[in-house]
Amino acid sequence: MGAKLEHHAEQLGALGNPLRLSIVRYVVQGDPEGTAAGEIQSKLDIPASTLSHHLERLASAGLIASRREGTFIYYRADYNALRALTDYLWEDCCKRGKSSKSCC
Protein backbone atom coordinates (compact mmCIF):
# COMPACT_ATOMS: atom_id res chain seq x y z
CA MET A 1 0.00 0.00 0.00
CA GLY A 2 1.17 3.49 -0.73
CA ALA A 3 1.80 6.26 1.75
CA LYS A 4 -1.13 8.24 0.37
CA LEU A 5 -3.51 5.36 1.01
CA GLU A 6 -2.13 4.83 4.53
CA HIS A 7 -2.50 8.54 5.33
CA HIS A 8 -6.09 8.71 4.13
CA ALA A 9 -6.95 5.48 5.95
CA GLU A 10 -5.65 7.09 9.18
CA GLN A 11 -7.79 10.17 8.52
CA LEU A 12 -10.89 8.09 7.82
CA GLY A 13 -10.20 6.07 10.97
CA ALA A 14 -10.09 9.30 12.97
CA LEU A 15 -13.42 10.35 11.47
CA GLY A 16 -14.88 6.89 12.11
CA ASN A 17 -15.96 7.74 15.63
CA PRO A 18 -19.30 9.55 16.20
CA LEU A 19 -17.82 12.00 18.73
CA ARG A 20 -14.85 12.86 16.54
CA LEU A 21 -17.08 13.34 13.52
CA SER A 22 -19.29 15.64 15.62
CA ILE A 23 -16.22 17.60 16.71
CA VAL A 24 -15.02 18.07 13.14
CA ARG A 25 -18.47 19.15 11.99
CA TYR A 26 -18.73 21.66 14.82
CA VAL A 27 -15.26 23.07 14.16
CA VAL A 28 -15.93 23.29 10.41
CA GLN A 29 -19.13 25.23 11.12
CA GLY A 30 -17.33 27.51 13.58
CA ASP A 31 -15.08 30.52 13.27
CA PRO A 32 -12.38 29.96 10.62
CA GLU A 33 -9.84 31.29 13.15
CA GLY A 34 -10.76 28.51 15.56
CA THR A 35 -13.24 27.34 18.16
CA ALA A 36 -12.28 27.25 21.83
CA ALA A 37 -12.00 23.79 23.35
CA GLY A 38 -14.37 24.86 26.15
CA GLU A 39 -17.01 25.82 23.60
CA ILE A 40 -16.69 22.45 21.87
CA GLN A 41 -16.91 20.69 25.23
CA SER A 42 -19.99 22.66 26.25
CA LYS A 43 -21.82 22.32 22.94
CA LEU A 44 -21.19 18.60 22.54
CA ASP A 45 -21.44 17.82 26.28
CA ILE A 46 -18.18 15.85 26.38
CA PRO A 47 -16.01 15.50 29.50
CA ALA A 48 -12.74 17.46 29.15
CA SER A 49 -10.50 14.38 29.27
CA THR A 50 -12.56 12.62 26.61
CA LEU A 51 -12.57 15.71 24.41
CA SER A 52 -8.81 16.06 24.78
CA HIS A 53 -8.30 12.48 23.61
CA HIS A 54 -10.50 12.97 20.55
CA LEU A 55 -8.95 16.32 19.64
CA GLU A 56 -5.49 14.74 19.81
CA ARG A 57 -6.55 11.92 17.48
CA LEU A 58 -8.00 14.39 14.96
CA ALA A 59 -4.90 16.59 15.17
CA SER A 60 -2.51 13.64 14.74
CA ALA A 61 -4.47 12.64 11.62
CA GLY A 62 -3.94 16.16 10.30
CA LEU A 63 -7.63 17.05 10.13
CA ILE A 64 -7.59 19.87 12.68
CA ALA A 65 -4.97 22.30 13.95
CA SER A 66 -4.70 24.09 17.27
CA ARG A 67 -3.34 27.37 18.54
CA ARG A 68 -2.89 28.55 22.08
CA GLU A 69 -3.97 32.01 23.12
CA GLY A 70 -3.28 32.59 26.78
CA THR A 71 -5.04 29.82 28.68
CA PHE A 72 -7.35 28.99 25.76
CA ILE A 73 -6.74 26.50 22.97
CA TYR A 74 -8.57 27.07 19.69
CA TYR A 75 -9.15 24.38 17.11
CA ARG A 76 -9.77 24.93 13.44
CA ALA A 77 -10.34 22.57 10.56
CA ASP A 78 -7.49 21.95 8.16
CA TYR A 79 -9.55 22.61 5.04
CA ASN A 80 -6.72 21.60 2.72
CA ALA A 81 -6.46 18.20 4.40
CA LEU A 82 -10.23 17.71 4.38
CA ARG A 83 -10.37 18.68 0.70
CA ALA A 84 -7.52 16.30 -0.15
CA LEU A 85 -9.34 13.50 1.65
CA THR A 86 -12.63 14.08 -0.15
CA ASP A 87 -10.82 14.53 -3.47
CA TYR A 88 -9.12 11.19 -2.87
CA LEU A 89 -12.47 9.53 -2.24
CA TRP A 90 -13.90 10.94 -5.47
CA GLU A 91 -10.77 10.43 -7.55
CA ASP A 92 -11.62 8.38 -10.62
CA CYS A 93 -15.27 8.29 -9.55
CA CYS A 94 -17.32 5.98 -11.75
CA LYS A 95 -14.46 5.39 -14.16
CA ARG A 96 -12.34 2.80 -12.36
CA GLY A 97 -9.12 4.39 -13.51
CA LYS A 98 -10.27 5.02 -17.08
CA SER A 99 -9.99 8.50 -18.54
CA SER A 100 -13.72 8.84 -19.18
CA LYS A 101 -15.14 12.24 -18.24
CA SER A 102 -18.51 10.78 -17.23
CA CYS A 103 -19.12 10.64 -13.54
CA CYS A 104 -22.05 10.02 -11.29
Phi, psi and chi 1 to 4 in degrees:
 res  aa     phi    psi   chi1   chi2   chi3   chi4
   1 MET       -  146.3  -76.4 -171.0  -97.4      -
   2 GLY   -83.6  164.3      -      -      -      -
   3 ALA   -62.8  -36.4      -      -      -      -
   4 LYS   -62.4  -45.5 -175.3  176.9 -180.0 -179.7
   5 LEU   -62.5  -44.6  179.1   61.9      -      -
   6 GLU   -60.9  -43.5  -69.9  -72.8  -25.7      -
   7 HIS   -62.7  -46.6  179.0   66.9      -      -
   8 HIS   -69.0  -33.1  -69.8  -50.1      -      -
   9 ALA   -63.5  -40.0      -      -      -      -
  10 GLU   -62.5  -43.4  170.6   62.7   25.2      -
  11 GLN   -64.0  -44.5  -69.7  176.0  -40.8      -
  12 LEU   -65.2  -35.7  -70.6  168.5      -      -
  13 GLY   -61.9  -40.8      -      -      -      -
  14 ALA   -65.1  -35.8      -      -      -      -
  15 LEU   -80.3  -10.8  -68.7  172.5      -      -
  16 GLY   -78.8   16.8      -      -      -      -
  17 ASN  -119.0  131.3  176.3  -75.6      -      -
  18 PRO   -55.8  -39.6  -22.3   30.4      -      -
  19 LEU   -67.5  -43.4  -80.2  175.5      -      -
  20 ARG   -66.1  -38.7  -72.6 -167.4  -68.2  -92.6
  21 LEU   -63.5  -39.9 -173.1   55.8      -      -
  22 SER   -63.4  -40.1  -65.3      -      -      -
  23 ILE   -62.7  -48.3  -68.3  165.7      -      -
  24 VAL   -60.8  -44.5  169.2      -      -      -
  25 ARG   -60.6  -41.7  -75.8 -179.0   48.1   83.4
  26 TYR   -66.9  -42.2 -170.0   71.8      -      -
  27 VAL   -67.3  -41.0  169.9      -      -      -
  28 VAL   -60.9  -37.9  164.3      -      -      -
  29 GLN   -80.0   -9.8  -65.3  166.5   -6.8      -
  30 GLY   -87.2 -166.1      -      -      -      -
  31 ASP   -62.7  130.4 -172.9  -33.7      -      -
  32 PRO   -59.3  -22.5  -19.3   27.5      -      -
  33 GLU   -79.8  -14.2  -65.3  -61.3  -48.0      -
  34 GLY   130.7  156.7      -      -      -      -
  35 THR  -118.5  130.8  -56.7      -      -      -
  36 ALA   -64.0  141.7      -      -      -      -
  37 ALA   -56.3  -39.7      -      -      -      -
  38 GLY   -62.2  -35.8      -      -      -      -
  39 GLU   -68.4  -41.8 -179.9 -177.9  -24.0      -
  40 ILE   -61.6  -46.0  -61.1  167.1      -      -
  41 GLN   -59.3  -46.4  179.3 -173.2    1.8      -
  42 SER   -65.4  -46.7  175.0      -      -      -
  43 LYS   -65.3  -42.2  175.2   65.2  178.1  175.4
  44 LEU   -94.5   -2.1  -60.3  178.3      -      -
  45 ASP    53.6   56.0 -164.5   28.0      -      -
  46 ILE  -116.2  133.8  -57.2  170.8      -      -
  47 PRO   -58.8  146.4  -21.3   30.7      -      -
  48 ALA   -54.9  -43.6      -      -      -      -
  49 SER   -66.5  -37.8   60.5      -      -      -
  50 THR   -67.6  -44.1  -58.6      -      -      -
  51 LEU   -60.3  -44.8  176.5   62.6      -      -
  52 SER   -56.9  -44.8  178.6      -      -      -
  53 HIS   -59.4  -47.2  162.8   75.9      -      -
  54 HIS   -69.2  -38.3  -70.7  -58.1      -      -
  55 LEU   -63.9  -40.2  -71.5  168.9      -      -
  56 GLU   -62.5  -42.1  174.5   57.7   34.5      -
  57 ARG   -63.7  -43.7  176.4   75.6 -168.1  -84.8
  58 LEU   -65.7  -39.2  -68.2  166.2      -      -
  59 ALA   -67.4  -42.2      -      -      -      -
  60 SER   -67.2  -25.1   71.1      -      -      -
  61 ALA   -82.9   -5.5      -      -      -      -
  62 GLY    80.2   18.4      -      -      -      -
  63 LEU   -92.0  -25.1  -63.1  169.8      -      -
  64 ILE  -134.0  159.1   62.7  171.6      -      -
  65 ALA  -128.6  157.0      -      -      -      -
  66 SER  -126.0  157.8   65.0      -      -      -
  67 ARG  -145.0  142.3   71.1  175.8  164.8   80.4
  68 ARG   -97.8  136.6 -178.2  173.7  -70.2  -82.2
  69 GLU  -135.6   98.5 -161.6  171.3  -71.3      -
  70 GLY    66.0 -125.1      -      -      -      -
  71 THR   -92.1   -0.3   59.1      -      -      -
  72 PHE   -99.4  146.3  -64.2   96.0      -      -
  73 ILE  -118.1  128.6  -58.9  175.8      -      -
  74 TYR  -109.7  139.2  -67.3   86.4      -      -
  75 TYR  -117.6  137.2  -68.4   88.7      -      -
  76 ARG  -133.8  153.6   63.2  171.9 -179.2   74.1
  77 ALA   -71.7  144.6      -      -      -      -
  78 ASP   -92.1   91.9 -175.8  -30.3      -      -
  79 TYR   -62.4  -33.1  -66.0  102.7      -      -
  80 ASN   -65.2  -41.6  -69.9  -29.6      -      -
  81 ALA   -67.6  -42.1      -      -      -      -
  82 LEU   -64.8  -39.7  -69.7  167.2      -      -
  83 ARG   -65.4  -43.2  170.8   58.5   77.3 -177.8
  84 ALA   -61.6  -38.4      -      -      -      -
  85 LEU   -65.8  -47.9  177.8   58.9      -      -
  86 THR   -68.4  -36.0   57.2      -      -      -
  87 ASP   -61.6  -41.2  -74.9   -9.8      -      -
  88 TYR   -61.2  -41.7  178.1   75.4      -      -
  89 LEU   -64.8  -34.2  -68.4  173.7      -      -
  90 TRP   -93.2   -7.0  -71.1  102.4      -      -
  91 GLU   -56.1  131.0 -169.0  175.2  -84.5      -
  92 ASP    60.3   27.0  -64.1  -32.1      -      -
  93 CYS   -52.7  129.8  171.7      -      -      -
  94 CYS    62.4    9.6  -56.4      -      -      -
  95 LYS  -121.5   -8.3   27.9 -178.1 -164.8  175.5
  96 ARG    47.3   47.2  -62.1 -156.9 -174.4 -129.5
  97 GLY    86.1   -5.9      -      -      -      -
  98 LYS   -80.7  161.5  -63.0  178.9  178.8   89.9
  99 SER   -87.0   11.5   62.8      -      -      -
 100 SER   -59.6  139.8  169.2      -      -      -
 101 LYS   -83.2  -14.2  -64.3  -79.4 -176.1 -170.9
 102 SER   -71.5  139.3   64.8      -      -      -
 103 CYS  -146.5  160.7 -158.9      -      -      -
 104 CYS   -77.8      -   33.0      -      -      -
